[in-house]
Amino acid sequence: MTAKIRTAHDDQPIDGQAPQTTSASVETRYERVDLDRYVVLHDGPVGYVEHVHPVFVCYVGHPYTHSEEIAQVHDFHDAVKTVLHRAVATRRAL
């Protein structure tokens, strides 16, 4: 017997479960791109989170080589939110 648990970046509903009612644009999405690096997505890549023990380093910008460090936090989900909020604020300012 196998079990599948819905994660933050699953697009398809699991058999026997109701589809989520929240839209994908509201949900924070991220993907692992390297051993200790994740790309944060919001209508495309907007930044990165890198795990450098004991902190998660937050970067805004794309590609990674042109991104700017904006914060260091101790919680992964807080790091993703930090990147997303700064990227959205930067887009609004333009």
C-alpha positions in Angstrom: 0.0 0.0 0.0 1.2 3.5 -0.8 0.1 6.8 0.4 0.5 10.2 -1.3 0.4 13.4 0.7 -0.5 16.7 -1.0 2.5 19.1 -1.0 2.7 22.8 -1.6 3.6 22.3 -5.3 1.2 19.5 -6.4 -1.0 20.7 -9.2 -3.3 17.7 -9.5 -5.8 16.6 -6.8 -5.1 13.2 -5.3 -7.7 10.5 -6.2 -10.5 10.5 -3.7 -9.8 14.1 -2.4 -11.6 17.3 -3.3 -9.6 19.8 -5.3 -8.2 22.8 -3.4 -10.3 25.9 -3.5 -7.4 28.4 -3.3 -6.0 29.6 -6.6 -2.4 28.8 -7.6 -1.5 32.5 -7.7 -2.2 32.9 -4.0 -0.2 29.7 -3.0 3.5 30.1 -2.6 5.4 27.8 -4.9 8.9 26.7 -4.9 11.1 24.0 -6.5 14.4 22.4 -5.5 17.0 23.4 -8.1 20.2 22.2 -6.3 21.2 20.3 -3.3 20.6 23.2 -0.9 18.9 25.8 -3.2 15.2 26.4 -4.0 13.7 28.8 -6.6 10.7 30.7 -5.5 8.0 31.0 -8.2 5.3 33.7 -8.7 4.4 34.0 -12.3 7.9 32.7 -13.0 11.1 32.7 -10.9 11.4 35.6 -8.6 14.2 34.6 -6.2 16.0 31.9 -4.3 16.3 30.4 -0.9 19.6 28.7 -0.1 20.3 26.6 3.1 23.6 27.5 4.7 23.4 25.9 8.0 22.0 27.2 10.4 20.2 29.8 8.3 18.3 30.1 5.1 19.6 32.9 2.9 17.0 34.8 0.9 17.8 36.2 -2.6 15.6 38.3 -4.9 16.2 38.3 -8.7 16.7 35.9 -11.5 19.0 34.2 -12.6 20.7 33.2 -9.4 24.0 34.8 -10.4 22.3 38.2 -10.7 20.2 37.9 -7.5 20.6 40.0 -4.5 20.8 38.8 -0.9 18.0 40.4 1.2 17.8 38.4 4.4 18.8 35.4 6.5 16.2 33.6 8.5 16.0 30.4 10.6 12.8 29.0 9.1 12.4 27.7 5.5 8.8 28.8 5.0 9.6 32.3 6.5 12.4 32.5 4.0 10.1 31.7 1.0 7.6 34.3 2.3 10.4 36.9 2.6 11.5 36.4 -1.0 8.0 36.4 -2.3 7.0 39.6 -0.4 10.1 41.5 -1.5 9.7 40.4 -5.1 6.1 41.5 -5.2 6.9 44.8 -3.6 9.7 45.4 -6.1 7.4 44.6 -9.0 4.8 47.1 -7.7 7.4 49.8 -7.3 8.4 49.5 -11.0 
